[in-house]
Amino acid sequence: MSKIPLFLLTGLVVLLVSNVMAASSAARSNLLGAADPKVSGEYAFSQCRALQGKPFASNTQKKKALIVGDSYGCDFLNSVLENGYLKDYQIRVRFIPYSCQTVLGEGSEHFIDAKDRAFCAKPERADSLERAKVQIQEADLVIFSARWKPEIAEELPGTLANLGLKPQQKVVVVGSKFFGKISVREYLRMSDAELKALKNTVDIAEAKTINATLAKNLGNQAAFVDPHALLCGEGARCPLFTDDLKLISYDGRHLTKDGARYVGKVLFEHSALGQM
């Protein structure tokens, strides 16, 4: 067997090390950009704002999909768009801020904190289920995605009943997700292998309890998708990076662009969403 000349072997080692260092440097650069709340925050909401309250077009054969929810609904929209899902649908959004989450029915205003009621009552500031009801009834596919409050999750079956949804409408409820505290300075000191293996321990009440309520109570009213179970498993530890070292969430709750692409693939490939 012929031997590789020493100078060639040395060159190959140098090239390999250089490539590894370049890849690691690129990963750290990507991390800093993705963790910037101004940059990723603008990304998280920009496409959501463009579709908020926009009516369905009548001059197309495409079906109608409506995403109803808060900032987590915007995350879901980004997960769809980053992967090119729901191409057969014209997609619209009804954005209802977290503080304005309510049920549909008598006494619904009592589900909004007193300090938020004036803000939530202004159509130019916040949407509502009551204002969105007509468009919800018009959609072929309705996806509710939110950082669910416990009391809203409890009342969701009644809310769905009061919306007057038709049997032919497809309804999906996407549960809550949470990735815990993000510590960029700490991640910059870690090796690639450590980042890939890194998982945060998250608040079990936020991560699992509300989703368990939704899964138990919805019955056959809607298909339920549990992001925590799909992304983190049955425990309380969630990954922070994709296999190619891309940061999933920039603040523990909302997704980076790479995170939206990653989360979307997981949700659509392992739940009822893939059949839509």
Beta strands, then each sheet from edge to edge (+ up, - down):
strand 1: 63-69
strand 2: 89-95
strand 3: 141-145
strand 4: 170-174
strand 5: 199-201
strand 6: 223-225
strand 7: 237-239
sheet 1: 2+ 1+ 3+ 4+ 6+
sheet 2: 5+ 7-
end
